[in-house]
Amino acid sequence: MDIGELEQKLAGLEQDAARALEAAASLEEWRTARARFLGKKGYIGALMGTLRSFEREQRAQVGQLLNAANRRVTELCAEHERRIKSSQAAADVAGAELFDPTLPGRRPRLGSVHPVTAVQWEIEQIFQRLGFTVETGPEMEFEYYNFEALNIPAMHPARDMQDTFWLKSGMLLRTHTSPVQIRAMKRFGAPLRVIAPGRCFRCETLDASHENTFHQVEGLMIDRGISVSHMIAVLHLLIREVFGRELKVRLRPGFFPFVEPGFELDMSCLLCEGKGCATCKRSGWIEVLPCGMVHPNVLRAGGIDPHEFTGFAFGLGLTRLAMMKYGIRDIRVLNLGDLRALVPPSRMSGPVIAESC
Ligand code: FA5
């Protein structure tokens, strides 16, 4: 091969290299094309091997020709590597979601809670500040805890006050949260301060203020020297905190076999400020809280000595309280699962659940 032939070969090689690199769409294809021309066993390498076959005085010129061709093909390779990498980056950007860490985070949307839950949380907070603990009891209850231990023996007419759902097993769905009184006394003894929010069940005819499934909050405070005045102070504070202002309260006698004396606590009507309206039946008072001093028989059933300890208990109608607080006129709305009945966070004074969107 003479120098002229070599020049022609190198020119052809450069053209082939340009076409092959042009055709490479991926880095993989680019690497293969590059190896064909520049690799150890590539075309240019093979021509380098022919240097010794040239006359000594021609070798410097041949070397320059080979080096120049090598440099140009190397530059071509680099140019196409940049082209392939930048088009791949563009495809990645178009296909994938960009993550920009400088963007502000998405605000979690605030969820709404059921009005009963909202008031329950508020009441729990109020009582926890007063040193009460929050207890729970089973909804499926033994007759003993729901009635007998609460001084309501079998055949007692007071059993008819609460129409009961009986289960085939002989157990029942608790008609009130008062069974938790006995469970808490047996578990913790005296002195004792507990509240027990929970669901109750009664076989009732439904109307605007009666449900067969509703919530109560039981309260129980036992210590030495507890009197009716302690009870009034605690319940007065409860009402003031829940409604956020001073409301008048009054006690009327009320009969419940598990308290003696027993009371109904009324609060002044919110709607007419105690002047008398249709809601309070022109009396100016609304009945909210049955309560009383724990009956000695109940203390005994809970394992507490009534000669040493006294206490008060109450059974707040939580569902009805929620109705009053949020202006819900029909109790049945609350068990329908209707999202419109939920309390938006802006109207709640308790903690708020954050729900991410
Ligand atoms: C009781 O259940 C007693 N265990 C309360 C108690 C506890 C008294 C401790 C003394 C000491 P009563 O049946 O009145 O009492 O129910 C209490 C409250 O539950 C009522 O004032 C009312 O607000 C609510 N309530 C009762 N029945 C229903 C019902 N069917 N639907 C909605 N709320 C009801």
Residues whose N, C-alpha, C, O or C-beta is under 5 A from the ligand:
A	BS01	FA5	T175 H176 S178 R202 E204 S209 H210 E211 F214 F256 V259 V288 P290 C291 G292 A313 F314 G315 L316 G317 R320
